[in-house]
Structures are given as structure tokens and as C-alpha cells.
Amino acid sequence: MGRIGQVLQRASRAARLAALPVAAAFSTAAHAETQRIFVVPPLAWDHGLSRDQPAQTIGPSDLAALTGGIVFGLSPSQVNAHLPAPASGIDWAGLPSANEYPGDVRYFWVRLDAMHTPHGALPGCAGADSYVVFLFQRGTLFRISWRLLPDANCPSPAVAAREIYARYLAIDGTSAQTSHYRPNRAEAVDISDPDAGFLIPYRWENRGRR
């Protein structure tokens, strides 16, 4: 083979190798899972473009529209009264302690299907044992925590968790702080009172390993 033939052969081999990542990328894209696009709060900049702030303020009334009237600062009995099926005997003195937090933090919980669901049913699935926890410090609500558990009929509640997260992510951080995380095989979405201070970073550890 002459020198020109060797050069052409090497060029052909290089072209085939360069095409492999492209083909792999198309193959991966064809089987990729559809992902939720999250909308963040719009921002407004000052005239010098040196500082930004929320372009609109979303306050407690907007949060209440998503939670069926439940807002931070309510007492356990007030939160219970806003549920579709209030339970009897819910008050601060009778609540169990949330041991994953330092200090005196207490809670009660309801099944996920016992909560108001704005804008229709959640997409995807959530295990039958999924639930929502209301956490209180000094007698007032500082966090709502959705805990979605997989089961035989719902191997992954990720789609439902992303939808809950998206609904609260657009709320300005001065009204609520939102987080989504995966403790073991479960999915958790927390919305917290921005004034909760050092309690905000604490997360559910899902010691049940579900």
C-alpha cells in the first residue's frame, strides 16, 4: 500500500471512531427518562446590575393556596383543622418528639391521600404507605415534609416527588425554603419556614430503610 493509501486508511479509521460517541449519545437520548423542568422565581436587577431581588413577592396566602390553608406558625390544632379529615385530640402537649432534631421538636403525620392536592392528582405514583409530616417547634409549625415510599405497585415515586418539589420551588425563599432529597429508596420533599434557623438543614434519615 502506498503512502497516500495509508493516509486515507488512517483517516477513515479516525472518522469511524469519532462517530461512535455521537451514535452512543443518540442511543442514550432515545432511552432517556423525561425530566421535569423546574421554574425558578423571576428576578429583578437594580440599575447598576449589581444586585438582584425577587421580581414578585409570594406570601403566606400563596403558600396556603397550595397546602389547603396550612401556613407556618400555626399550632398543631390549627393545622389539624385545615385537613380534609381532622383527627381528634391533636395538640402540642400530646405530640411525640421528632428525635432527629435537637431540642424540643414534635410532630404528627397523615397519609398522603389525606392531604389537599391542588391542581388535580399527582402524576406518577406514590406507595400506599406514603405520608406527610407536620413538624413543630415551640408549639408552631416550621416544616411540612412529604415522604413518598416505594412498594410493589410503585417501585419509584420519583415522578410524584418532582411534581411536589416543582410546585413549591417557585415560591420566593423569604416565604418558604424547599428541598428534595432521597433517603435510601424513598423520596422526600420538605418546605420549611425561613425563620426556622438552625433546624432548616436537618433532614429525615428514613431509618426504616424503605
C-alpha positions in Angstrom: 0.0 0.0 0.0 1.4 3.4 -1.0 1.8 6.3 1.4 -1.4 8.0 0.1 -3.4 4.8 0.7 -2.1 4.6 4.3 -3.1 8.2 5.0 -6.6 7.5 3.6 -6.9 4.4 5.7 -6.0 6.2 8.9 -8.4 9.0 8.1 -11.2 6.5 7.6 -10.5 4.8 10.9 -10.4 8.1 12.7 -13.8 9.1 11.2 -15.4 5.8 12.4 -14.0 6.2 15.9 -15.2 9.9 16.1 -18.7 8.8 15.1 -19.0 6.3 18.0 -19.7 8.8 20.8 -22.3 10.5 18.6 -24.1 7.3 18.0 -23.9 6.4 21.7 -25.3 9.8 22.6 -28.2 9.3 20.3 -28.8 5.8 21.7 -28.8 7.2 25.3 -31.1 10.1 24.4 -33.6 7.7 22.8 -33.9 5.8 26.1 -33.5 8.8 28.5 -36.2 9.4 31.1 -38.3 12.5 30.7 -37.2 15.1 33.3 -39.3 17.8 34.9 -38.3 21.4 34.1 -38.3 23.5 37.2 -39.3 27.1 37.1 -37.4 29.4 39.5 -38.8 32.7 40.8 -38.3 35.6 38.4 -35.6 38.2 39.5 -35.4 41.9 39.1 -32.0 43.7 38.9 -31.1 47.2 40.2 -30.0 49.9 37.7 -26.3 49.0 38.1 -27.0 45.3 37.5 -25.1 44.6 40.7 -27.8 43.2 42.9 -31.0 41.2 42.3 -34.1 40.5 44.3 -37.4 38.6 43.6 -39.5 40.3 40.9 -42.6 39.4 42.8 -43.3 38.5 46.4 -45.2 35.3 47.1 -46.5 35.5 50.6 -48.3 33.2 53.1 -51.6 33.4 51.2 -50.0 31.9 48.1 -48.5 29.2 50.2 -51.8 28.5 51.8 -53.4 28.0 48.3 -51.0 25.1 47.7 -51.4 23.5 51.2 -55.1 23.9 51.8 -54.8 26.8 54.2 -51.8 25.5 56.2 -49.0 28.1 56.8 -46.0 28.3 59.0 -46.7 29.5 62.6 -50.0 27.6 63.0 -50.4 25.4 66.1 -50.9 21.7 65.8 -54.7 22.0 66.4 -54.9 24.7 63.7 -53.0 22.6 61.2 -55.3 19.7 62.0 -58.4 21.8 61.5 -57.3 22.6 57.9 -57.0 18.9 56.9 -59.9 17.3 54.9 -60.5 14.8 57.8 -59.2 16.3 61.1 -58.3 13.9 63.8 -59.3 14.2 67.4 -57.0 15.1 70.3 -54.3 16.9 68.3 -52.5 19.4 70.5 -48.9 20.3 71.4 -48.8 18.5 74.7 -49.8 15.2 73.2 -47.4 15.1 70.2 -44.5 12.7 70.1 -40.9 14.0 69.8 -39.0 14.1 66.5 -35.8 12.7 67.7 -33.8 13.5 64.6 -33.8 17.2 65.7 -32.1 18.8 68.7 -34.3 20.4 71.2 -38.0 20.0 71.6 -39.4 19.4 68.2 -42.7 17.5 67.9 -44.8 16.2 65.0 -47.9 14.4 63.8 -48.5 12.8 60.4 -51.3 11.9 58.0 -51.5 9.7 55.0 -50.6 11.3 51.7 -54.1 10.7 50.4 -55.5 12.7 53.4 -53.9 15.9 52.2 -55.4 18.5 49.8 -53.9 18.0 46.3 -54.0 21.2 44.3 -54.3 21.2 40.5 -55.5 17.6 40.4 -53.9 14.3 41.2 -50.1 13.9 41.2 -48.5 12.4 38.1 -46.6 9.1 38.6 -47.2 7.0 41.7 -46.7 7.0 45.4 -46.6 3.9 47.6 -49.6 3.1 49.7 -47.7 3.9 52.9 -46.6 7.4 51.8 -47.3 10.2 54.3 -46.9 13.8 55.2 -45.4 15.0 58.5 -46.1 18.3 60.2 -43.2 19.4 62.5 -43.5 22.0 65.3 -41.0 24.0 67.4 -42.3 25.8 70.4 -45.8 24.9 69.5 -45.8 26.3 66.0 -45.4 24.7 62.5 -42.0 25.2 60.9 -41.9 22.3 58.3 -44.1 20.2 56.1 -42.4 17.0 54.9 -43.7 14.8 52.1 -42.3 11.2 52.5 -43.0 9.0 49.5 -42.3 5.3 50.0 -41.9 2.7 47.2 -43.8 -0.5 47.3 -44.6 -3.4 45.0 -47.1 -1.3 43.0 -44.9 1.7 42.9 -41.2 0.8 42.6 -40.2 4.5 42.3 -42.2 7.6 43.5 -39.6 9.9 41.9 -42.0 11.5 39.4 -44.6 12.4 42.1 -41.8 13.8 44.3 -40.5 16.0 41.5 -44.0 17.4 40.9 -44.4 18.3 44.6 -41.0 19.9 44.6 -41.8 21.9 41.4 -45.0 23.3 43.0 -43.1 24.8 45.9 -39.8 25.7 44.2 -41.2 28.8 42.5 -42.1 30.3 45.9 -39.7 33.0 47.0 -37.2 31.9 49.6 -38.4 34.6 52.0 -41.7 32.7 52.3 -40.6 29.1 52.2 -37.4 27.1 51.6 -37.8 23.9 49.5 -35.6 20.8 49.3 -35.9 17.5 47.6 -33.7 14.5 48.6 -33.6 10.7 48.5 -33.2 8.9 51.9 -32.5 5.3 50.9 -35.1 4.3 48.3 -37.7 6.8 49.5 -38.3 10.4 48.2 -38.7 13.4 50.5 -39.7 16.9 49.8 -39.5 19.5 52.7 -40.9 23.0 52.8 -39.5 24.9 55.7 -40.1 28.3 57.5 -37.2 30.5 56.5 -37.2 31.7 60.1 -36.6 28.2 61.5 -32.8 28.9 61.7 -30.5 26.1 62.6 -33.3 23.5 62.1 -33.5 24.1 58.4 -30.5 21.8 57.4 -31.8 18.8 59.3 -33.3 16.0 57.1 -35.3 12.9 57.5 -33.0 9.8 57.6 -35.5 7.1 56.9 -34.2 4.7 59.4 -36.9 2.2 58.3 -34.8 1.6 55.2 -37.7 1.7 52.8 
